[in-house]
Amino acid sequence: MDEWSGRKWEPVTEERLLRAIDVLVDIAKEHGPAFNPVLETIRQELHDFRSRTQPMVDQAEETPVRKAG
């Protein structure tokens, strides 16, 4: 855990959640189902993240773009 202490905080993105899921799947395959609860938690976080960000994407797509001038 010492190697994590110097890392900078970065915002959670869908890409980072997907990478976390991939890592946890590999760990679960290698070490058995003990990591499945953590994997399910990360999957739920991804679902929640998509639920929070999708309305913003939908709204941005509906907003007409005005040209300057």
N, C-alpha and C positions, 0 to 999 in steps of 0.2 A: 504493500500500500504506500510505501514511502515514495515510489516513483510518481504517484498521483498528486502528492502534496505541492509540487511546483507548477502544476498545470493551471493555465488561465481558465476562468469561467467563460463559457461560450453559450449562446442561446440554444435552446433545443430546436432542432429542425427535423423535418420528416426524414431527411437523409441520415441524420445521426441516430434516430430511433430505428431505422431499418438496419443500419450497421450493427447496432446493439442486439437486435433480434438475430441477425446472422451469427454473431459471436456466441450468443447464448444457445442457439441451435447446435452449433459445433460442440460446445461444452456438454450439452445434454446428450448428444450422440456418443461422446467420448466417455463421460462419467455416469451416465444413467439418468433416470427420471427425477433425481433429487432437485434438479434445477428447473423443472417444469413450472413450479409456481412463480418463479422469478420471470421466466419466459412469458407466462400468461399475463403477468403484471405489465411487462413492457409492451406486449401486444395491445393491452387495454389502453396504455398511455398513447400508443400510436393512434388507436381509434378515437380517443378523446381529443388528441391533437388535431386530427383531420376534421372532427366535428366542430372544433373551435375555429379553425382556419377556413373551412369551406364556405361559410357564409360571407367572409371577407372577400374571397375569390369571386363568388357569385355576384356580390354587390359591385365589385370592380368591373366585372364584365358587363353589367347592366348600365353603368354610368357612361353617358356619352362623352366622347373626347372632343373638346373644343380646340380649334386651331387659333393660335394667336394672330391678332392683327386683322 
